[in-house]
Amino acid sequence: MERKSLEEAFKKIYDIGGIEVLQSAEFQEYFADIAPDLKKYRGIVKSFVNIEGNKNLVKIISSNTEKQKIEVLKIVQELEDKYLYKKENCTDICIAFCRTIGINIDICEKEKSIEEHINTTKEKNDIKISTTTQKNIQNNSEIEKYIAFCRTIGININSYKSIEEYINTTKEKNDIKISTTTQKNIQNNSEIEKYRVGDIISWGNYPNTSNGSERPIKWKILKIKGDNALLLCDNILDAKAYHNKRKKVTWKTSDIRKWLNEDFYDTAFNFKEKICIRNTFIEVKNNLIFRRNDIEDKIFLLSKEEVEKFFLTEKDRKVQATNYALNRGVCPGEDEDGYYYRMEDNKLVRYRKKDFTSYASWWLRSIEKREFRADMVREDGTIGRRRVHWNDIGIRPALWIDLAVFNMVSQW
């Protein structure tokens, strides 16, 4: 019952500040305010933060179950040995925290220490590797990678006498098809290799139709760096002013930055999807009062320099708005055939062509030095500037995701 109360308290903290608060030092302060009835856990939560248990558990979100379980046992043991807390109370804290961030594990009463857990696990998971498999898999680390991968996608490999038996049986049942490419990816522990610059992936949901019905958001991969990928929305999703008042503004103080990292972030992504999004240090060259890497965002707009780098031609920069964005006020320009839309009396009026969806302009984050106008991409793909309070310019969000975590979460 108390563990359930802990989970509810932790989830409330997540709803307030996201995973950043959960892994920060302020986590203990939020807990004290939100759960005054759980006084006996306050000291444990404080010690949990002091030994960075919250940070360490967030780091292993994408790890296999065995590694997650061992990390929990390590934290429980440290709390018990260093601060003399009861084991069951320390376990309650760790399990509740794990479930809040999407790690579903439990600790048996028999598992009193890491050593006992490892020994018990070895006895239970005695996997017999056939002669053929031993030739193909040359060392124990590769075997462990294979088994870990199987467990992450829900395969109980322990019930089979050999890996070959599992593969053959599963092929017959059509539960899973393991191609040559997939086997190679398993051995290399790299599903990330399947992604390429220019690929379109779906992630999150946002209103798309004229009546506001949600659809998956399509993202284009602009850059891959290690395990991380830079994504740009493949459509204009909404219409917003860069800033709601006609005044000097910077990217750091703009309303559009606040909206992207609060309202849009919470609307478009659920808990699992948020886990994949990386914090990004933003360079704002035109705002001379800020140093490089002074601003950190989850969601942002591309800069003028980035657009010129990733889209070499004006044609590549042209993008269409969703019907929802059109209804929200995005004003499309004239298309190649001469048909266009226009906002009149707060209504979208169509001219000369039925059911036409045009290209539209979209904001960039770059601000001119006078800070009254922001850069934007026009309907024809050229780059221009508009006053920051204009609200008929489209929004095309960008973000960085961790592809390794993306692959893992996609299988949940």
C-alpha positions as CSV (number, residue, x, y, z in Angstrom):
1,M,0.0,0.0,0.0
2,E,2.8,2.4,0.9
3,R,4.7,1.5,-2.2
4,K,1.6,2.5,-4.2
5,S,1.5,5.8,-2.4
6,L,5.1,6.4,-3.2
7,E,4.5,5.7,-6.9
8,E,1.6,8.2,-6.9
9,A,3.8,10.8,-5.3
10,F,6.6,10.2,-7.7
11,K,4.3,10.4,-10.7
12,K,2.9,13.7,-9.4
13,I,6.5,15.0,-9.3
14,Y,7.1,13.8,-12.8
15,D,3.9,15.5,-14.0
16,I,5.1,18.8,-12.6
17,G,8.7,18.8,-13.7
18,G,9.3,15.8,-15.9
19,I,12.3,13.4,-15.7
20,E,14.7,16.4,-15.1
21,V,13.2,17.0,-11.7
22,L,13.2,13.3,-10.9
23,Q,17.0,13.1,-11.4
24,S,17.8,16.4,-9.8
25,A,18.7,17.3,-6.2
26,E,15.3,19.1,-5.9
27,F,13.5,15.8,-6.1
28,Q,13.7,15.4,-2.3
29,E,12.1,18.8,-1.8
30,Y,9.3,18.1,-4.2
31,F,8.7,14.8,-2.3
32,A,8.5,16.5,1.0
33,D,5.9,19.0,-0.3
34,I,3.8,16.5,-2.3
35,A,3.8,13.6,0.2
36,P,3.6,15.1,3.7
37,D,1.9,11.8,5.0
38,L,4.9,9.7,4.0
39,K,7.2,11.1,6.6
40,K,9.1,7.9,7.3
41,Y,10.4,8.0,3.7
42,R,11.7,11.6,3.7
43,G,15.1,10.7,5.1
44,I,15.5,7.7,2.8
45,V,14.6,9.9,-0.3
46,K,17.2,12.5,0.8
47,S,19.9,9.8,1.2
48,F,18.7,8.3,-2.1
49,V,19.4,11.6,-3.8
50,N,22.7,12.1,-1.9
51,I,24.1,8.8,-3.4
52,E,22.7,9.8,-6.8
53,G,20.4,6.8,-6.9
54,N,17.8,8.8,-8.9
55,K,20.4,9.7,-11.5
56,N,21.8,6.2,-11.8
57,L,18.4,4.7,-12.3
58,V,17.5,7.1,-15.1
59,K,20.8,6.2,-16.8
60,I,19.8,2.5,-17.0
61,I,16.3,3.0,-18.5
62,S,17.4,1.5,-21.8
63,S,19.5,-1.3,-20.2
64,N,18.4,-5.0,-19.9
65,T,16.3,-6.2,-17.0
66,E,19.2,-8.0,-15.3
67,K,21.4,-4.9,-15.3
68,Q,18.5,-2.8,-14.0
69,K,17.9,-5.3,-11.2
70,I,21.5,-5.3,-10.1
71,E,21.6,-1.5,-10.0
72,V,18.6,-1.4,-7.8
73,L,20.1,-4.0,-5.4
74,K,23.3,-1.9,-5.3
75,I,21.4,1.2,-4.3
76,V,19.3,-0.6,-1.7
77,Q,22.4,-2.2,-0.2
78,E,24.2,1.2,-0.1
79,L,21.3,2.8,1.7
80,E,21.1,-0.1,4.1
81,D,24.8,-0.2,4.9
82,K,25.6,3.5,4.9
83,Y,22.5,4.9,6.5
84,L,21.2,1.8,8.4
85,Y,17.7,2.1,6.8
86,K,15.4,-0.9,6.7
87,K,15.9,-3.0,3.5
88,E,12.2,-3.1,2.7
89,N,11.8,0.7,2.9
90,C,14.8,1.2,0.7
91,T,13.4,-1.3,-1.8
92,D,10.0,0.5,-1.8
93,I,11.7,3.7,-2.8
94,C,13.8,2.2,-5.6
95,I,10.9,0.1,-7.0
96,A,8.5,3.0,-6.9
97,F,11.0,5.3,-8.7
98,C,11.7,2.6,-11.3
99,R,8.1,2.2,-12.1
100,T,7.7,5.9,-12.4
101,I,10.4,6.1,-15.1
102,G,9.1,3.0,-16.9
103,I,11.4,0.3,-15.5
104,N,9.2,-2.7,-14.5
105,I,11.1,-4.9,-12.1
106,D,10.6,-6.4,-8.6
107,I,12.9,-7.7,-6.0
108,C,12.2,-11.1,-4.4
109,E,12.5,-11.5,-0.6
110,K,15.2,-14.2,-1.2
111,E,17.5,-11.7,-3.0
112,K,19.1,-10.2,0.1
113,S,22.3,-9.2,-1.7
114,I,23.8,-8.7,-5.1
115,E,25.8,-11.8,-4.8
116,E,22.8,-14.0,-3.9
117,H,20.8,-12.5,-6.8
118,I,23.6,-13.2,-9.3
119,N,24.0,-16.8,-8.1
120,T,20.3,-17.4,-8.1
121,T,20.0,-15.9,-11.5
122,K,22.8,-18.1,-12.9
123,E,21.1,-21.2,-11.5
124,K,17.7,-20.3,-13.0
125,N,19.1,-19.1,-16.3
126,D,21.4,-22.0,-17.2
127,I,21.3,-21.8,-21.0
128,K,22.8,-24.6,-23.0
129,I,24.6,-23.3,-26.0
130,S,24.9,-25.9,-28.8
131,T,28.3,-26.7,-30.6
132,T,27.2,-24.8,-33.7
133,T,26.2,-21.7,-31.8
134,Q,29.5,-21.8,-29.8
135,K,31.4,-21.6,-33.1
136,N,29.2,-18.7,-34.3
137,I,29.4,-16.8,-31.0
138,Q,33.0,-16.6,-30.0
139,N,32.9,-15.2,-26.5
140,N,30.7,-14.9,-23.5
141,S,30.2,-11.1,-24.0
142,E,28.5,-11.8,-27.3
143,I,26.3,-14.4,-25.8
144,E,25.3,-12.0,-23.0
145,K,24.4,-9.3,-25.6
146,Y,22.2,-11.8,-27.5
147,I,20.4,-12.9,-24.4
148,A,20.0,-9.3,-23.2
149,F,18.5,-8.3,-26.5
150,C,16.1,-11.3,-26.4
151,R,14.9,-10.3,-22.9
152,T,14.3,-6.7,-23.9
153,I,11.9,-7.8,-26.6
154,G,10.1,-10.2,-24.4
155,I,11.7,-13.5,-25.4
156,N,12.0,-16.1,-22.7
157,I,15.1,-17.8,-24.1
158,N,15.5,-19.9,-20.9
159,S,12.8,-22.4,-22.0
160,Y,14.8,-23.5,-25.0
161,K,17.7,-26.0,-25.0
162,S,19.7,-23.9,-27.5
163,I,19.5,-20.7,-29.4
164,E,19.1,-22.6,-32.7
165,E,16.1,-24.4,-31.3
166,Y,14.5,-21.1,-30.3
167,I,15.1,-19.5,-33.7
168,N,13.8,-22.6,-35.6
169,T,10.7,-22.9,-33.3
170,T,9.9,-19.3,-33.5
171,K,10.2,-19.2,-37.3
172,E,7.7,-22.0,-37.5
173,K,5.3,-20.2,-35.2
174,N,5.8,-16.9,-37.1
175,D,6.2,-15.1,-33.8
176,I,9.4,-13.4,-35.0
177,K,11.4,-13.5,-38.2
178,I,15.1,-13.2,-37.8
179,S,16.8,-12.2,-41.0
180,T,20.5,-12.2,-41.8
181,T,20.5,-8.5,-41.3
182,T,18.8,-8.7,-37.9
183,Q,21.2,-11.4,-36.7
184,K,24.1,-9.2,-37.7
185,N,22.5,-6.2,-35.8
186,I,22.0,-8.4,-32.7
187,Q,25.7,-9.5,-32.8
188,N,26.9,-5.9,-33.3
189,N,24.3,-4.6,-30.7
190,S,23.4,-1.9,-33.2
191,E,19.9,-1.5,-34.4
192,I,20.8,2.2,-34.9
193,E,22.5,1.4,-38.2
194,K,19.1,1.1,-40.0
195,Y,18.4,4.8,-39.7
196,R,19.6,7.1,-42.4
197,V,19.6,10.9,-42.9
198,G,16.3,11.8,-44.8
199,D,14.3,8.9,-43.3
200,I,10.8,9.7,-41.9
201,I,9.9,8.4,-38.5
202,S,6.7,8.7,-36.4
203,W,7.0,10.0,-32.8
204,G,4.3,11.6,-30.7
205,N,0.9,12.8,-31.6
206,Y,-0.6,16.3,-32.4
207,P,-3.9,17.7,-33.8
208,N,-3.7,17.3,-37.6
209,T,-7.2,17.5,-39.2
210,S,-9.5,20.5,-39.5
211,N,-11.6,19.2,-36.6
212,G,-8.5,18.8,-34.4
213,S,-8.2,15.0,-34.5
214,E,-4.7,13.8,-33.5
215,R,-2.4,12.0,-35.8
216,P,1.2,10.7,-35.4
217,I,3.8,13.4,-35.9
218,K,6.1,12.7,-38.9
219,W,9.8,13.7,-38.4
220,K,12.6,13.9,-40.9
221,I,16.1,12.9,-39.8
222,L,18.5,15.7,-40.6
223,K,21.6,14.5,-38.9
224,I,22.9,11.4,-37.0
225,K,25.7,11.8,-34.5
226,G,26.6,8.6,-32.6
227,D,23.5,7.3,-31.0
228,N,21.6,10.6,-31.4
229,A,19.6,12.0,-34.3
230,L,18.4,15.5,-35.1
231,L,14.7,15.5,-36.2
232,L,12.7,18.2,-37.9
233,C,8.9,18.0,-38.2
234,D,8.0,17.1,-41.7
235,N,4.9,19.5,-41.7
236,I,3.9,22.8,-40.2
237,L,1.9,21.8,-37.1
238,D,0.5,25.0,-35.8
239,A,0.5,28.8,-36.1
240,K,2.0,31.0,-33.4
241,A,3.6,34.4,-33.0
242,Y,7.3,34.4,-32.2
243,H,6.4,36.6,-29.3
244,N,2.9,37.8,-28.3
245,K,3.9,41.5,-28.0
246,R,5.7,43.8,-30.4
247,K,8.8,44.4,-28.4
248,K,12.5,43.5,-28.2
249,V,12.9,39.8,-27.6
250,T,15.5,37.1,-27.8
251,W,15.1,33.3,-28.4
252,K,15.7,32.9,-24.6
253,T,12.9,35.2,-23.6
254,S,10.5,34.4,-26.5
255,D,6.9,33.1,-26.0
256,I,7.4,30.6,-28.8
257,R,10.4,28.9,-26.9
258,K,8.3,28.7,-23.8
259,W,5.3,27.2,-25.7
260,L,7.5,24.6,-27.4
261,N,9.1,23.4,-24.2
262,E,6.0,23.4,-22.1
263,D,2.6,23.2,-23.9
264,F,3.7,21.5,-27.1
265,Y,6.1,19.1,-25.2
266,D,3.4,18.0,-22.8
267,T,0.7,17.7,-25.5
268,A,2.7,15.9,-28.2
269,F,4.6,13.3,-26.2
270,N,3.6,10.8,-23.5
271,F,6.0,9.6,-20.8
272,K,7.7,6.9,-22.8
273,E,8.2,9.3,-25.8
274,K,9.7,12.0,-23.5
275,I,12.4,9.6,-22.3
276,C,14.0,9.6,-25.8
277,I,14.3,13.4,-26.1
278,R,17.7,14.9,-25.3
279,N,18.4,18.2,-23.8
280,T,20.1,20.4,-26.4
281,F,22.4,23.4,-25.9
282,I,21.3,26.1,-28.3
283,E,23.8,28.5,-29.9
284,V,22.2,32.0,-30.4
285,K,24.7,34.0,-32.4
286,N,22.6,37.1,-33.1
287,N,21.8,37.7,-29.5
288,L,25.1,39.2,-28.5
289,I,24.2,39.3,-24.8
290,F,24.3,35.5,-24.6
291,R,27.4,33.3,-24.7
292,R,27.5,30.2,-26.8
293,N,25.7,27.2,-25.2
294,D,23.9,29.4,-22.8
295,I,20.5,28.1,-23.5
296,E,19.3,24.5,-23.0
297,D,16.0,23.2,-24.6
298,K,14.2,20.0,-25.4
299,I,12.3,21.4,-28.4
300,F,13.5,24.3,-30.5
301,L,13.4,25.9,-33.9
302,L,16.2,25.7,-36.5
303,S,18.4,28.7,-37.0
304,K,19.0,30.4,-40.3
305,E,22.5,28.8,-40.5
306,E,21.1,25.3,-39.9
307,V,18.4,25.7,-42.6
308,E,21.0,26.8,-45.1
309,K,23.2,23.8,-44.1
310,F,20.6,21.1,-44.2
311,F,18.5,22.4,-47.1
312,L,20.7,23.4,-50.0
313,T,17.9,24.5,-52.3
314,E,14.8,26.7,-51.8
315,K,12.7,23.9,-53.1
316,D,13.8,21.6,-50.3
317,R,12.8,24.2,-47.7
318,K,9.2,24.4,-48.9
319,V,6.7,22.6,-46.7
320,Q,3.0,22.2,-46.4
321,A,0.8,23.0,-43.4
322,T,-1.6,20.5,-41.8
323,N,-5.3,21.3,-42.0
324,Y,-5.2,22.0,-38.3
325,A,-2.4,24.5,-38.8
326,L,-4.4,26.2,-41.6
327,N,-7.4,26.5,-39.3
328,R,-5.2,27.9,-36.6
329,G,-4.2,30.8,-38.9
330,V,-1.2,29.8,-40.9
331,C,-1.5,31.9,-44.1
332,P,-0.2,29.9,-47.1
333,G,1.3,31.7,-50.1
334,E,0.6,31.2,-53.7
335,D,1.6,27.8,-55.1
336,E,3.2,27.0,-58.5
337,D,-0.2,26.9,-60.2
338,G,-1.4,30.2,-58.8
339,Y,-3.9,29.0,-56.2
340,Y,-3.8,30.2,-52.7
341,Y,-5.6,30.8,-49.3
342,R,-6.0,34.0,-47.3
343,M,-7.2,34.8,-43.8
344,E,-10.1,37.2,-43.9
345,D,-12.1,38.2,-40.8
346,N,-10.4,35.4,-38.8
347,K,-11.6,32.8,-41.4
348,L,-9.6,30.9,-44.0
349,V,-11.0,31.8,-47.5
350,R,-10.1,29.6,-50.4
351,Y,-9.5,31.1,-53.9
352,R,-9.6,29.6,-57.3
353,K,-9.1,25.9,-56.4
354,K,-11.0,23.4,-54.3
355,D,-9.4,21.4,-51.4
356,F,-6.0,22.9,-52.0
357,T,-3.3,22.7,-49.4
358,S,-0.5,25.2,-50.0
359,Y,3.0,25.6,-48.9
360,A,3.3,28.0,-46.0
361,S,6.0,30.0,-44.1
362,W,7.7,28.8,-40.9
363,W,9.6,30.5,-38.1
364,L,13.3,30.1,-37.4
365,R,14.8,30.9,-34.0
366,S,17.4,33.5,-35.3
367,I,16.6,37.1,-34.3
368,E,18.0,40.3,-36.0
369,K,20.2,42.4,-33.8
370,R,17.5,45.0,-33.2
371,E,15.4,42.1,-31.8
372,F,12.1,43.2,-33.3
373,R,12.1,40.8,-36.2
374,A,12.8,37.1,-36.5
375,D,14.0,35.0,-39.4
376,M,11.5,32.8,-41.2
377,V,11.3,30.6,-44.3
378,R,8.9,32.0,-46.9
379,E,6.3,29.9,-48.8
380,D,8.7,29.7,-51.8
381,G,11.6,28.5,-49.7
382,T,13.5,31.8,-49.5
383,I,14.6,33.2,-46.1
384,G,13.2,36.5,-44.9
385,R,12.2,38.2,-41.7
386,R,8.9,39.1,-40.0
387,R,7.9,41.1,-37.0
388,V,7.9,38.9,-33.9
389,H,4.2,39.5,-33.1
390,W,2.8,38.2,-36.4
391,N,0.8,35.1,-35.6
392,D,0.2,33.7,-39.1
393,I,3.6,32.1,-39.4
394,G,3.9,28.3,-39.0
395,I,5.7,26.2,-36.4
396,R,8.0,23.4,-37.4
397,P,9.6,22.0,-34.2
398,A,13.0,20.3,-34.1
399,L,14.6,18.1,-31.4
400,W,17.4,15.6,-30.7
401,I,16.5,12.0,-29.7
402,D,18.6,9.1,-28.4
403,L,18.1,6.4,-31.1
404,A,19.1,3.6,-28.8
405,V,16.4,4.6,-26.3
406,F,14.0,5.2,-29.2
407,N,14.5,1.6,-30.4
408,M,14.0,0.2,-26.9
409,V,10.9,2.3,-26.1
410,S,9.3,1.5,-29.4
411,Q,9.2,-2.2,-28.4
412,W,7.4,-1.5,-25.1
